[in-house]
């Protein structure tokens, strides 16, 4: 396995500037999510000098980070290099295409994209500042997260920038307008935005929230808010829950025992015990864990039920948090999810049949060996969302509004996980879960992946794109990020070649390129 690296020669230095190295590129892609890898690959295939900046050591984001049971919606919406990715997955397993896969297989394919297009990659970095002149980004400064390279910075200059991070850090530092949280239904004339108390992943009646059942003065169990929920449809700054998509295995040869985590706190799961007492689940998949089976006798475990792997209400500080704040939130989620697995397998208050079922699983020896066999990618379902030239809304999702500048399609259910855990009529309730689908694939506007012209003219944002909370819930799927990453790269190349701002490029020409050269083959052959 070959990785593209920048190597540093460490010499003594006495000032911040002495540690800086300056590199110039045509296109800088910030964030090595699945969309970021595809964007960098596409731009490089089109003859541009490209750098991909990764915040971790593993390219591919969530697609190589445990989400192997792909959220699709409708396969017809997955085109171009995104479809090529799932065909390459299929080839690995001896099929025409495949949508269910092991993490290391996905990472190998992302690395192959990087290597085959000669993309330069700067791994394990985070953004610390940007420089603009008028409405144009000129350069960014990134700093190494690696212990041995702390304080070593790089200045990256480029003609065009693409922010493919899940957080939208480059967008935010470039002073582009964005929002966090949920709009009210009134803002965009929607139905499913804002506060929503519905029945999915919901507690049954009778689950008591208080430390001493029936006594509110005793305080509430961990994870429960004492705030009175606002009326339905009210906007707020709350964020749908994050978790890890957990890869485990029941292979005796490959399994590593789930041991007690260092920061284990069993009191975090007292509410789970009360839920189990009323629910009486038949097995782990009966309202506890969503165990998606994968090749290699592995899992992609997702949230299932009212108390599961989602750490509800514990991510509000993440979108606008600094590096250290986010690091703590990520560690809290690791402790919570690892602790949950241990609790289900070892706490004597859990019914024995559930404990025995949990003990069959362990961490896979052949996944994430450099990270204690645990995915390094937190599932950041939603962070910042740009307010760009056009805002995608519920009306786009359900087909009430159609646009003519499509650069990709989405088709998944409008999907929000819960945002808070509250008390209603003396019982525990989750709030924020929405699952509304049944609509055909719909187009995503080019104007939703570019900022307003008055704010920035050489930045594309295909991941934290311009969409309302509930519309983003449909768009925010990994295949769509790959589709929009490719579209962003081609738009950036066109802006360079035609000497235009991103807001000025001819959309019909962009659409023609996407249609006629979906695998970015033609110009690669001409220019190499």
C-alpha positions in Angstrom: 0.0 0.0 0.0 1.6 3.3 -1.1 0.7 6.6 0.5 1.6 10.0 -0.9 3.4 12.0 1.8 5.2 15.3 2.4 8.2 14.6 4.5 9.7 17.3 6.8 13.3 17.8 7.7 13.1 18.9 11.3 15.7 21.5 12.2 15.9 23.8 15.2 13.9 26.9 14.8 13.3 30.0 16.9 10.3 31.6 15.3 7.0 30.5 13.9 7.8 31.7 10.4 11.0 29.6 10.2 8.8 26.4 10.4 6.7 27.4 7.4 7.0 25.9 4.0 5.3 27.5 1.0 3.8 25.4 -1.8 1.7 26.6 -4.8 -1.0 24.6 -6.6 -3.8 25.1 -9.1 -6.3 23.5 -6.8 -6.3 22.9 -3.0 -8.8 20.3 -1.7 -9.2 20.6 2.1 -10.6 17.5 3.7 -9.9 14.0 2.6 -13.5 12.8 2.9 -14.8 10.5 0.2 -15.8 13.7 -1.7 -12.4 15.2 -1.1 -10.6 12.2 -2.6 -12.8 12.2 -5.7 -12.4 16.0 -6.1 -8.6 15.8 -5.9 -8.5 12.8 -8.3 -10.8 14.5 -10.8 -8.9 17.8 -10.8 -5.5 16.0 -11.2 -6.9 13.9 -14.0 -7.8 17.2 -15.7 -4.2 18.2 -15.8 -4.1 20.5 -12.7 -1.5 20.5 -9.9 -3.5 19.5 -6.9 -3.0 19.1 -3.2 -5.3 17.1 -0.9 -5.1 18.0 2.8 -6.3 15.3 5.2 -7.1 15.8 8.8 -6.2 12.2 9.6 -4.0 9.4 8.3 -6.9 7.7 6.6 -8.4 9.1 3.4 -12.0 8.4 2.6 -13.7 9.9 5.6 -16.7 7.9 6.7 -16.7 5.7 3.7 -13.4 4.1 4.9 -14.4 4.9 8.5 -16.9 2.2 9.2 -19.9 3.2 7.1 -19.8 0.1 4.9 -23.5 -0.4 4.6 -24.0 2.4 2.1 -27.0 4.8 2.4 -28.2 4.9 -1.2 -31.9 6.0 -1.6 -31.9 5.3 -5.4 -28.9 3.9 -7.3 -29.8 5.9 -10.4 -28.8 9.1 -8.6 -25.2 7.7 -8.1 -23.2 8.6 -11.2 -19.7 9.3 -12.5 -16.8 8.4 -10.2 -19.1 7.8 -7.3 -20.6 4.9 -9.2 -17.1 3.9 -10.3 -16.1 3.6 -6.6 -18.8 1.1 -5.9 -17.9 -0.8 -9.0 -14.3 -1.0 -7.8 -15.6 -2.3 -4.5 -17.5 -4.9 -6.5 -14.4 -6.0 -8.4 -12.6 -6.6 -5.1 -15.4 -9.0 -4.0 -15.9 -10.5 -7.5 -19.1 -8.6 -8.4 -20.1 -6.0 -10.9 -20.6 -3.5 -8.2 -21.1 -3.7 -4.4 -22.5 -1.2 -1.8 -21.5 -3.2 1.3 -17.8 -3.5 2.2 -15.1 -3.6 4.8 -13.3 -0.4 5.9 -9.8 -1.4 4.8 -11.1 -2.3 1.3 -12.6 1.2 0.8 -9.4 2.8 2.1 -7.3 0.8 -0.4 -9.5 2.0 -3.3 -9.3 5.6 -2.1 -5.5 5.3 -1.9 -5.5 3.9 -5.4 -7.4 6.9 -6.7 -4.8 9.1 -5.1 -1.8 7.2 -6.4 -3.1 6.7 -9.9 -3.7 10.5 -10.4 -0.4 11.5 -8.7 -2.3 13.6 -6.1 0.0 15.1 -3.5 -1.4 14.6 0.0 -0.6 16.3 3.2 -1.8 14.0 6.0 -2.7 14.6 9.7 -3.2 18.4 9.4 -5.7 21.0 10.6 -6.4 24.5 9.3 -5.2 27.4 11.4 -5.7 30.5 9.2 -6.5 31.8 5.7 -5.6 34.8 3.6 -8.0 36.6 1.3 -7.7 39.5 -1.1 -11.2 40.9 -1.8 -13.4 37.9 -2.6 -10.6 35.6 -3.5 -8.8 33.1 -1.2 -5.1 33.3 -1.8 -3.6 30.9 0.7 -4.2 28.8 3.8 -2.0 27.8 6.6 -2.2 24.3 8.0 -0.4 22.7 11.0 0.5 19.1 11.7 -1.4 17.1 14.3 1.5 14.6 14.5 3.2 14.6 17.9 6.6 14.8 16.4 5.7 17.6 14.1 3.8 20.0 16.4 4.2 23.6 15.3 5.4 22.7 11.8 3.2 24.6 9.4 2.6 24.8 5.7 1.5 27.7 3.6 -0.7 26.4 0.7 -1.3 28.8 -2.2 -3.8 27.9 -4.9 -6.0 29.4 -7.6 -9.1 27.5 -6.5 -10.1 25.9 -3.2 -12.6 23.1 -2.5 -13.7 22.6 1.1 -14.6 18.9 1.4 -14.4 18.7 5.2 -17.3 17.6 7.2 -17.0 20.7 9.4 -16.7 23.4 6.8 -13.7 24.9 8.4 -12.2 26.5 5.3 -15.6 27.9 4.4 -16.0 29.5 7.8 -12.4 30.9 8.0 -13.0 32.4 4.5 -15.8 34.5 6.1 -18.5 32.7 4.0 -22.0 32.9 5.5 -23.2 29.7 7.2 -25.6 28.4 9.8 -25.6 25.8 12.5 -28.6 23.9 13.8 -32.2 23.8 12.7 -34.2 26.5 11.0 -37.8 27.1 12.0 -40.4 25.7 9.5 -41.4 29.3 8.8 -38.0 30.3 7.4 -38.3 28.2 4.2 -41.9 27.2 4.4 -41.1 23.7 5.4 -42.9 21.0 7.4 -40.2 18.8 9.0 -37.6 21.4 10.2 -37.1 22.6 13.7 -38.3 20.8 16.8 -39.9 17.4 16.1 -41.3 15.0 18.7 -42.1 11.9 16.6 -42.2 8.1 17.2 -39.1 6.8 15.6 -36.2 5.8 17.9 -38.4 6.8 20.7 -38.8 5.6 24.3 -41.9 3.6 25.2 -44.3 5.1 27.8 -43.3 4.7 31.4 -39.5 5.3 31.3 -38.8 7.4 34.3 -36.1 10.2 33.9 -35.2 10.8 37.5 -32.4 9.4 39.6 -35.0 8.3 42.2 -38.0 7.2 40.2 -40.9 9.6 40.6 -38.9 12.2 42.5 -37.9 15.2 40.3 -35.9 16.7 43.2 -33.4 13.8 42.9 -32.2 15.1 39.5 -32.2 13.5 36.2 -30.3 10.5 34.8 -27.3 11.2 32.5 -28.1 12.5 29.1 -31.5 14.0 29.8 -32.2 17.7 29.5 -34.4 19.6 31.9 -35.3 22.2 29.3 -38.9 22.3 28.3 -39.1 21.4 24.6 -40.1 24.2 22.3 -43.3 24.0 20.1 -43.1 21.8 17.0 -41.3 23.5 14.1 -39.3 25.9 16.3 -35.8 26.6 15.1 -32.7 26.2 17.4 -29.0 25.6 17.4 -29.1 22.0 18.4 -27.3 19.4 16.3 -28.5 15.9 15.3 -26.5 13.3 17.2 -23.2 11.9 16.3 -21.8 8.4 16.8 -19.3 5.9 15.4 -20.2 3.4 12.8 -18.7 0.4 14.6 -16.8 -2.4 12.9 -16.7 -5.6 15.0 -16.2 -9.2 14.1 -17.3 -12.6 15.4 -14.4 -14.4 13.8 -12.4 -16.2 16.4 -9.2 -15.8 14.4 -9.6 -12.1 13.9 -11.4 -11.0 17.0 -9.9 -8.9 19.8 -11.8 -8.9 23.1 -13.8 -5.8 24.0 -12.2 -4.7 27.3 -13.2 -2.1 29.8 -12.3 1.4 28.4 -10.0 3.6 30.4 -12.7 6.3 31.0 -15.5 3.9 31.6 -18.5 5.2 33.6 -21.4 2.8 34.0 -23.7 5.6 35.2 -24.0 6.8 31.6 -26.1 3.8 30.8 -28.6 3.8 33.7 -31.3 5.0 31.4 -30.6 2.1 29.1 -31.4 -0.3 32.0 -34.8 1.3 32.5 -35.5 1.1 28.8 -34.6 -2.6 28.7 -36.8 -3.3 31.7 -39.8 -2.0 29.9 -38.9 -3.0 26.3 -37.7 -6.5 27.1 -35.7 -6.8 23.8 -35.5 -10.3 22.3 -31.9 -9.7 21.1 -29.4 -6.8 20.5 -31.1 -5.9 17.3 -34.4 -5.5 18.9 -34.1 -1.8 19.7 -30.5 -1.7 21.0 -28.0 -2.0 18.1 -28.4 -1.9 14.3 -26.0 -4.7 13.4 -25.4 -4.6 9.6 -23.5 -7.6 8.5 -20.5 -7.0 6.2 -18.1 -9.2 4.3 -15.3 -10.8 6.3 -17.7 -11.6 9.2 -17.7 -8.0 10.2 -20.3 -5.4 11.1 -21.3 -1.8 10.4 -23.1 -1.1 13.7 -25.4 2.0 13.7 -27.8 3.5 16.2 -31.0 1.6 16.8 -33.8 2.6 19.2 -34.0 5.3 21.8 -30.8 4.6 23.7 -28.0 3.3 21.5 -24.7 4.4 19.9 -25.9 8.0 19.3 -24.6 10.3 22.0 -27.6 12.6 22.0 -27.1 16.2 23.0 -23.4 16.0 23.5 -22.2 17.5 20.2 -23.5 21.1 20.3 -20.1 22.6 20.7 -18.5 20.7 17.9 -19.4 22.7 14.7 -17.8 26.0 15.9 -15.4 24.4 18.3 -11.6 24.8 18.1 -9.2 21.9 17.7 -9.0 21.1 21.4 -12.8 21.3 21.9 -13.5 19.0 19.1 -10.7 16.6 20.2 -12.5 16.3 23.6 -15.9 15.8 22.0 -14.5 13.1 19.8 -12.9 11.4 22.8 -16.2 11.6 24.7 -17.9 9.8 21.9 -15.2 7.1 21.8 -15.6 6.6 25.5 -19.4 6.5 25.3 -19.6 4.0 22.4 -16.8 1.7 23.6 -18.3 1.9 27.1 -21.7 0.9 25.7 -20.3 -2.2 24.1 -18.5 -3.1 27.3 -21.6 -2.4 29.4 -23.8 -4.6 27.2 -21.4 -7.5 27.5 -20.3 -7.3 31.1 -22.8 -5.4 33.4 -24.6 -8.0 35.5 -27.8 -5.9 35.3 -28.0 -6.6 31.6 -30.0 -9.8 30.9 -27.7 -12.7 30.5 -28.9 -13.6 27.0 -28.0 -10.1 25.8 -24.6 -10.2 27.5 -23.8 -13.6 25.9 -24.8 -12.2 22.4 -22.6 -9.2 22.9 -19.6 -11.2 24.0 -19.5 -13.0 20.6 -18.3 -9.8 19.1 -14.8 -8.2 19.2 -12.7 -5.6 17.5 -11.3 -6.8 14.1 -7.5 -7.4 14.2 -7.2 -6.4 10.5 -9.0 -3.0 10.7 -7.4 0.2 11.9 -4.3 -1.4 13.4 -2.8 2.1 14.0 -5.8 3.2 16.0 -6.4 0.3 18.5 -8.7 -1.2 15.8 -11.3 1.6 16.2 -12.3 3.9 13.4 -10.7 7.3 13.6 -13.8 8.9 11.9 -16.6 10.3 14.0 -19.9 10.3 12.2 -20.4 14.0 11.9 -23.9 13.9 10.4 -24.2 17.6 10.3 -22.0 20.5 11.2 -22.0 23.9 9.6 -24.1 24.5 6.5 -23.2 27.2 4.0 -25.8 29.9 3.1 -24.8 30.2 -0.5 -26.2 31.5 -3.8 -29.1 29.0 -3.5 -30.5 27.2 -0.4 -31.8 23.6 -1.0 -35.0 23.0 1.0 -37.7 20.5 1.6 -39.5 21.7 -1.5 -36.5 20.6 -3.6 -36.5 17.2 -2.0 -40.1 16.4 -2.6 -40.1 17.8 -6.2 -42.1 21.0 -5.6 -39.2 23.1 -6.8 -37.0 22.2 -9.7 -33.8 23.9 -10.7 -31.9 24.0 -14.1 -28.3 24.1 -12.8 -28.1 20.5 -11.5 -24.6 19.1 -10.8 -25.8 15.9 -9.2 -28.8 14.2 -7.6 -29.9 13.0 -4.2 -32.6 10.5 -3.4 -32.3 9.5 0.3 -35.0 10.0 2.9 -35.1 13.4 4.7 -33.3 12.0 7.7 -32.4 13.6 11.0 -31.3 11.8 14.1 -32.5 12.9 17.5 -31.1 16.2 18.8 -32.1 16.2 22.5 -33.5 14.0 25.2 -36.2 15.7 27.2 -39.0 15.1 29.8 -42.6 15.1 28.6 -45.4 14.4 31.1 -42.9 12.9 33.6 -41.5 10.5 31.0 -38.3 10.4 28.9 -38.7 11.4 25.2 -36.2 11.8 22.4 -36.7 14.9 20.1 -35.5 15.6 16.6 -35.8 12.3 14.7 -37.3 12.7 11.3 -37.6 10.0 8.5 -39.6 11.1 5.6 -39.1 9.7 2.1 -40.9 8.2 -0.8 -39.8 10.8 -3.4 -37.9 10.4 -6.7 -34.3 11.5 -7.2 -34.0 15.3 -7.4 -31.4 17.7 -8.7 -28.9 19.6 -6.5 -28.2 23.1 -7.6 -24.7 24.2 -8.6 -25.5 27.5 -6.7 -25.8 25.5 -3.5 -22.1 24.5 -3.6 -20.7 28.0 -4.1 -20.8 31.0 -1.8 -22.4 34.3 -2.6 -20.4 36.2 -5.2 -19.9 39.0 -2.7 -18.2 36.7 -0.2 -15.9 34.4 -2.1 -15.3 33.7 -5.8 -12.8 30.8 -5.8 -14.2 28.4 -3.2 -16.5 25.4 -3.6 -18.3 23.7 -0.7 -19.7 20.3 -1.8 -20.0 18.7 1.7 -21.2 21.5 4.0 -23.3 22.8 1.1 -26.1 25.4 1.2 -29.2 23.5 2.5 -31.8 23.7 5.2 -31.4 21.3 8.1 -34.0 18.9 6.8 -33.0 19.1 3.2 -29.4 18.4 4.2 -30.7 15.3 6.0 -31.4 13.9 2.5 -28.4 15.2 0.7 -25.8 14.3 3.3 -24.9 10.8 2.1 -21.5 9.6 1.1 -22.3 8.7 -2.5 -23.7 12.2 -3.0 -20.6 13.8 -1.5 -18.5 12.0 -4.1 -20.8 13.1 -6.9 -20.6 16.7 -5.8 -16.8 16.4 -5.2 -16.4 15.5 -8.8 -18.6 18.3 -10.0 -16.7 20.8 -7.8 -13.4 19.8 -9.3 -14.6 20.2 -12.9 -16.0 23.6 -12.0 -12.7 24.6 -10.4 -10.8 23.5 -13.5 -13.2 25.4 -15.8 -12.8 28.6 -13.7 -9.0 28.4 -14.1 -9.1 27.6 -17.8 -11.7 30.2 -18.7 -10.4 32.9 -16.3 -13.7 33.2 -14.6 -15.1 33.3 -11.1 -16.9 30.2 -10.0 -20.2 32.2 -10.1 -19.5 33.0 -13.8 -18.7 29.6 -15.3 -21.1 28.4 -18.0 -23.3 25.8 -16.3 -24.3 24.1 -19.5 -20.7 23.4 -20.3 -20.1 22.0 -16.8 -23.2 19.7 -17.2 -22.0 18.6 -20.6 -18.6 17.6 -19.2 -20.2 15.6 -16.4 -22.5 13.8 -18.9 -20.0 13.1 -21.6 -16.9 12.3 -19.5 -18.3 10.7 -16.3 -15.0 9.0 -15.4 -12.8 11.9 -16.3 -11.0 9.9 -19.0 -10.9 12.1 -22.1 -8.8 15.0 -21.1 -6.6 12.9 -19.0 -5.5 11.0 -22.2 -5.1 14.3 -24.1 -2.9 16.0 -21.5 -0.7 13.2 -20.2 
